[in-house]
Amino acid sequence: MKTFLVNIKFDFTKDFMDYVPEHRTYVNMLINTNVIESYAVSMETHRSWIIINAETKEEVEKILVKSTLYQFWTYEIDELFVYDSQNFRLPKLELN
């Protein structure tokens, strides 16, 4: 399994917020099934970043197109060579 970064720029229109609840349900399902590693959105810059586990860029596109917000997006997909974070580390040892 490979890891991909999806860098999304979205158009915030008056209809955008109507599609958010269904989109969030879809994203939550993908997080719960370990397809999405992380998901972040900036309303300040109208950008979003998603880390997705998939075999190919084409598979990532098939995942993205199922979102109700897809119609508002322009995006780039990059395969990652390294993806590391605190979540992948052992918990810090704290002495009582």
Secondary structure, 3 states (H helix, E strand, C coil): CEEEEEEEEECCCCCHHHHHHHHHHHHHHHHHCCCEEEEEEECCCCEEEEEEEECCHHHHHHHHHCCCCHHHEEEEEEECCCCCCHHHCCCCCCCC
